[in-house]
Amino acid sequence: MATISSRLDADENIIGWQARVRKKGYPQQIKTFRSKTNAEGWARKVESEMERGIWRDTSESERTTLGEALARYADTVTIRKKNHAPELARIRQWQRRSVAELSLARFGGKELADVVGDMEVEGKSPNTIRLHLAVLSHLFKVARTEWGMTSLVNPVELVRKPKLPQGRDRRLVGDEEPRLLTACKESGNPWLLPTVRFAIETAMRAGEILETQDKADKNGERLIQTEGLLWKHVDLSRQIALLPQTKNGTARTVPLSTTAVSILNGIPRSMDGKVFGTTYESIHSAFVQTCKQAGIEGLRFHDLRHEATSRFFEKGLNPMQVAAITGHKTLQMLKRYTHLRAEDLAKMLG
C-alpha cells in the first residue's frame, strides 16, 4: 500500500511530496520528491517490483558516492593484494574525477562512456584504460555480492572496451645492440649500461629491476610503486633472484645466467639494499636520449623484455620453461613474444 503526503514549511507552503510504500515481507520504503507526479510514479514502480518479486533496495547505493565506494574498496580489498600499489594509484585517479561525486546508483553506462572518452583524449593507452575499468568492474561486483547493494548494475558491462593494439614486435636488429651498449656506456647516467644489459639478459620487467614511482600527489610527494630488485633477494652462488612482488601478483624466482651474475658482481652494494641505485623514471629519460644519440628509432625499454624472451626461445627453451622465467601467466600471453627470426627457425629445422 502506497501513501503520498505533502511536506510543508513553517508557513504551511507545500515544499515537496513524500511517498511511503508498505508491503508485507519488504522493508518500508520512503522517498521525498519535489513533485507529486514523481512521488506517485516512484511509488507505483516500487509496488509493481515488489508484487513481481524483483524489487531490490537501492537506498544504500543512492546514499553511497563512487568516491566513498572507491575508498572502502581500497581499504578492504585492494590493500590485501600483494602488489597493491598500482591499483591504489588507479583508484586515486578515479577519485579525482568529477564522477566520484555521483552515487553508485546514478553512475551508469553513459557516465562511464564519457570517462572512457576523457581517458582517450588524455592519451591513456587501451591497456591502461582496460586496467582502470577492471578496478571499477570488480568494485561493483563486490558492492553487489558483499556490501548488500544487490540492485546495482555494473556499468562496465554496458560500455565498449578500447581494442588492444597488436603486440609490439620490436627487436634489436643489425648492429643496434652494440650501438646501444656503446651509447649507454657514454651516457651521463652510470646506471644505464648495467640496467640495459641486465634487462636483455633476464627478461625482467622494468618495475622488477628498478624502483618505480607514482605521480606526485597534491602535496608534491611521489609514492613508491615498486622497490625494484633488492640484494637480499639475490643469491649469486645459486644464480637466482627472487621477485616477491610482480605485476601479476605472483612471486617467482628468476634464474641468472653467468652474464647476468657478472653484471651484478660489477655493481657495488648500496646502503639501502637496492641492486640498482636509481629509478625507472631516471633510466627511462636516459634511455630515450641514448637511443636518439645512437640513431636507434622506435625502441622502448620494455622492448628489451621482448628481445630477451625471444632469445630464450631461440636457445631452445620450451614455452613452459620460458613462462617460468618471464612470469607470463598463460601460454597465450606468451605467443606474442615468440616472433622468432625466420633464419633461426630454419637452423632449428636443419
Secondary structure, DSSP 8 states (H G I E B T S, - for coil): -EEEEEEE-TTS-EEEEEEEE--TTS--EEEEESSHHHHHHHHHHHHHHHHHT-----HHHHHSBHHHHHHHHHHHTGGGSTT-HHHHHHHHHHHHSGGGGSBTTT--HHHHHHHHHHHHHTT--HHHHHHHHHHHHHHHHHHHHTSS-TT---GGGGS--------------TTHHHHHHHHHHHSS-TTHHHHHHHHHHH---HHHHSBEE----TTS---EEE---BGGGEETTTTEEEESS-TTS--EEEE--HHHHHHHHTS---TT-BSS-SBHHHHHHHHHHHHHHHT--S--TTHHHHHHHHHHHHTT--HHHHHHHH--SSHHHHGGG----HHHHHHHH-
